[in-house]
């Protein structure tokens, strides 16, 4: 599918295609937020996040899309107030996903 960049149809068609491609892995807000090609995945544990990343990777890469390893990051929030020590690293395949203190999503710093 090819559309000129800036076409009024481009965002709609991209959203439609992404919705179909990821139908089996999407979860409700706030666990999964998808806007165009920006995706936020939330989980209680690093293990759970690794599982979600792998399901998204398979869903997209089997249809010739690719998760950008260079743009992917994770942020740990301790809303419960309890400290959790985990040796588990967040990865996409063999690529180590960097941990950050804040990130930008839809022009907002979180």
Backbone as numpy.savetxt, mean C-alpha at the origin, in Angstrom:
# Nx Ny Nz CAx CAy CAz Cx Cy Cz
-4.24 -0.22 -22.53 -5.10 0.92 -22.53 -4.18 2.14 -22.53
-4.43 3.07 -23.43 -3.62 4.27 -23.47 -4.49 5.51 -23.51
-4.19 6.44 -22.65 -4.88 7.73 -22.63 -3.84 8.82 -22.52
-4.15 9.97 -23.05 -3.25 11.10 -22.91 -3.22 11.54 -21.46
-2.01 11.87 -20.99 -1.89 12.39 -19.63 -2.65 13.70 -19.56
-3.43 13.87 -18.53 -4.25 15.07 -18.39 -5.66 14.88 -18.90
-5.94 13.73 -19.50 -7.29 13.44 -19.98 -8.24 13.34 -18.79
-9.44 13.86 -18.96 -10.43 13.81 -17.88 -10.84 12.38 -17.56
-10.68 11.47 -18.51 -11.05 10.07 -18.28 -9.97 9.27 -17.56
-8.73 9.73 -17.59 -7.62 8.96 -17.03 -7.82 8.56 -15.57
-8.11 9.48 -14.66 -8.28 9.07 -13.25 -9.42 8.09 -13.05
-10.52 8.30 -13.75 -11.67 7.40 -13.62 -11.33 6.00 -14.10
-10.71 5.89 -15.27 -10.37 4.57 -15.81 -9.31 3.88 -14.96
-8.33 4.63 -14.47 -7.31 4.03 -13.61 -7.94 3.48 -12.34
-8.82 4.26 -11.72 -9.50 3.82 -10.50 -10.34 2.58 -10.76
-11.00 2.54 -11.90 -11.82 1.39 -12.27 -10.97 0.14 -12.43
-9.85 0.27 -13.13 -8.94 -0.86 -13.34 -8.36 -1.33 -12.01
-7.89 -0.40 -11.18 -7.31 -0.77 -9.88 -8.35 -1.46 -8.99
-9.57 -0.99 -9.04 -10.63 -1.59 -8.22 -10.85 -3.05 -8.62
-10.86 -3.31 -9.91 -11.05 -4.68 -10.40 -9.84 -5.55 -10.06
-8.63 -5.02 -10.28 -7.41 -5.80 -10.04 -7.22 -6.17 -8.58
-7.65 -5.29 -7.69 -7.38 -5.50 -6.26 -8.62 -5.89 -5.47
-9.66 -6.26 -6.16 -10.93 -6.60 -5.51 -10.77 -7.67 -4.43
-9.93 -8.64 -4.66 -9.76 -9.73 -3.71 -8.91 -9.40 -2.50
-8.18 -8.29 -2.53 -7.29 -7.97 -1.41 -7.69 -6.71 -0.66
-8.62 -5.95 -1.19 -9.03 -4.73 -0.51 -9.80 -5.04 0.77
-9.60 -4.20 1.76 -10.33 -4.29 3.02 -10.96 -2.93 3.26
-11.83 -2.85 4.22 -12.50 -1.59 4.50 -11.58 -0.54 5.12
-11.99 0.71 5.01 -11.28 1.81 5.65 -11.37 1.59 7.15
-10.37 1.78 7.96 -9.09 2.39 7.65 -8.00 1.37 7.32
-8.31 0.08 7.23 -7.28 -0.94 7.01 -6.67 -0.89 5.63
-7.40 -0.32 4.69 -6.90 -0.18 3.33 -7.50 1.07 2.72
-6.65 2.00 2.32 -7.13 3.22 1.67 -6.44 3.33 0.32
-7.23 3.47 -0.72 -6.72 3.49 -2.09 -7.23 4.74 -2.78
-6.30 5.56 -3.26 -6.65 6.74 -4.04 -5.69 6.78 -5.22
-6.22 6.56 -6.42 -5.40 6.48 -7.63 -4.32 5.42 -7.39
-3.04 5.79 -7.51 -1.99 4.79 -7.31 -1.33 4.91 -5.94
-1.96 5.63 -5.02 -1.47 5.73 -3.64 -2.27 4.79 -2.75
-1.56 3.92 -2.05 -2.22 2.91 -1.22 -1.67 3.00 0.19
-2.55 2.96 1.17 -2.15 2.87 2.58 -2.73 1.58 3.13
-1.86 0.74 3.70 -2.29 -0.50 4.34 -2.00 -0.37 5.83
-2.93 -0.80 6.65 -2.77 -0.70 8.10 -2.99 -2.08 8.72
-2.15 -2.41 9.69 -2.32 -3.66 10.42 -1.80 -3.48 11.83
-2.19 -4.38 12.72 -1.77 -4.32 14.12 -0.33 -4.80 14.33
0.18 -5.62 13.40 1.51 -6.20 13.57 2.30 -6.11 12.28
3.62 -6.23 12.42 4.48 -6.26 11.23 4.21 -7.53 10.42
3.94 -8.62 11.12 3.63 -9.87 10.42 2.39 -9.69 9.55
1.36 -9.06 10.12 0.14 -8.81 9.37 0.37 -7.90 8.19
1.23 -6.89 8.38 1.55 -5.98 7.28 2.30 -6.71 6.18
3.23 -7.58 6.55 3.94 -8.39 5.55 2.97 -9.24 4.75
1.98 -9.83 5.43 0.98 -10.64 4.75 0.19 -9.80 3.75
-0.23 -8.61 4.16 -0.99 -7.72 3.26 -0.14 -7.29 2.07
1.11 -6.92 2.33 1.99 -6.52 1.23 2.17 -7.65 0.22
2.30 -8.87 0.71 2.47 -10.01 -0.19 1.21 -10.25 -1.01
0.04 -10.15 -0.38 -1.22 -10.33 -1.13 -1.38 -9.25 -2.18
-1.06 -8.00 -1.85 -1.14 -6.90 -2.82 -0.12 -7.12 -3.94
1.10 -7.53 -3.58 2.13 -7.77 -4.59 1.67 -8.82 -5.59
1.15 -9.92 -5.09 0.68 -10.98 -5.98 -0.49 -10.52 -6.84
-1.44 -9.81 -6.23 -2.61 -9.33 -6.98 -2.20 -8.40 -8.11
-1.23 -7.54 -7.86 -0.82 -6.57 -8.88 0.17 -7.15 -9.88
1.18 -7.87 -9.39 2.23 -8.34 -10.29 1.78 -9.46 -11.21
0.76 -10.21 -10.83 0.24 -11.23 -11.74 -0.53 -10.60 -12.89
-0.79 -9.30 -12.78 -1.51 -8.57 -13.84 -0.61 -7.47 -14.43
0.69 -7.66 -14.32 1.70 -6.78 -14.92 1.77 -5.39 -14.32
1.30 -5.21 -13.09 1.52 -3.98 -12.35 2.63 -4.26 -11.34
3.21 -3.23 -10.77 4.33 -3.44 -9.86 4.25 -2.46 -8.69
4.49 -2.96 -7.48 4.61 -2.09 -6.32 6.00 -1.47 -6.36
6.07 -0.16 -6.25 7.36 0.53 -6.26 8.08 0.28 -4.94
9.13 -0.50 -5.00 9.90 -0.80 -3.79 10.57 0.47 -3.25
10.98 1.37 -4.14 11.68 2.58 -3.72 10.76 3.60 -3.05
9.47 3.55 -3.33 8.53 4.51 -2.74 7.79 3.94 -1.52
7.93 2.65 -1.28 7.20 2.01 -0.19 7.91 2.22 1.13
7.15 2.61 2.15 7.68 2.83 3.50 6.63 2.36 4.50
7.07 2.19 5.74 6.08 1.89 6.77 6.35 2.76 7.98
5.28 3.01 8.71 5.35 3.82 9.91 4.67 3.05 11.03
5.31 3.02 12.18 4.75 2.30 13.32 4.09 3.30 14.26
2.85 3.03 14.61 2.10 3.87 15.55 1.68 3.00 16.72
1.89 3.48 17.90 1.53 2.72 19.10 0.33 3.38 19.76
-0.83 3.21 19.15 -2.04 3.83 19.66 -2.48 3.23 21.00
-2.16 1.97 21.21 -2.56 1.32 22.45 -1.67 1.74 23.62
-0.53 2.34 23.32 0.38 2.77 24.37 1.34 1.69 24.83
1.16 0.48 24.37 2.05 -0.60 24.80 3.21 -0.76 23.82
4.34 -1.07 24.37 5.53 -1.29 23.56 5.52 -2.73 23.05
5.83 -2.88 21.80 5.92 -4.23 21.24 7.30 -4.39 20.63
8.00 -5.38 21.08 9.31 -5.69 20.53 9.13 -6.80 19.52
9.50 -6.53 18.31 9.37 -7.53 17.26 10.64 -7.53 16.43
11.14 -8.71 16.15 12.32 -8.85 15.31 11.94 -8.94 13.84
10.65 -8.98 13.56 10.18 -9.14 12.19 10.46 -7.86 11.41
11.04 -8.02 10.22 11.28 -6.89 9.33 10.16 -6.83 8.30
9.80 -5.63 7.91 8.78 -5.46 6.87 9.48 -5.54 5.52
8.98 -6.44 4.65 9.64 -6.69 3.36 8.63 -6.87 2.24
9.08 -6.54 1.05 8.39 -6.92 -0.18 9.38 -7.80 -0.91
9.08 -9.08 -1.00 10.05 -10.07 -1.48 11.30 -9.95 -0.61
12.45 -9.74 -1.23 13.69 -9.61 -0.46 14.02 -8.15 -0.14
13.21 -7.22 -0.61 13.46 -5.79 -0.39 13.00 -5.37 1.00
13.92 -4.84 1.79 13.59 -4.34 3.13 12.88 -3.00 2.99
11.69 -2.89 3.58 10.91 -1.66 3.54 11.39 -0.76 4.68
11.79 0.48 4.36 12.30 1.35 5.42 11.20 1.85 6.35
11.56 1.96 7.64 10.65 2.51 8.64 10.88 4.02 8.70
9.78 4.78 8.75 9.87 6.24 8.82 9.05 6.75 10.00
9.33 7.98 10.41 8.59 8.60 11.50 7.36 9.35 11.00
7.36 9.70 9.72 6.21 10.37 9.08 6.31 10.13 7.59
5.17 10.25 6.91 5.16 10.10 5.46 4.09 10.99 4.86
4.20 11.20 3.57 3.27 12.07 2.86 2.25 11.19 2.12
0.97 11.50 2.34 -0.11 10.82 1.65 -1.12 11.86 1.19
-1.35 11.93 -0.10 -2.28 12.90 -0.69 -1.98 14.32 -0.21
-0.73 14.72 -0.30 -0.25 16.07 0.03 -0.33 16.40 1.52
-0.60 15.41 2.37 -0.61 15.64 3.82 0.51 14.83 4.46
1.15 15.41 5.45 2.19 14.69 6.19 1.51 14.00 7.36
1.74 12.70 7.45 1.12 11.91 8.52 2.22 11.44 9.46
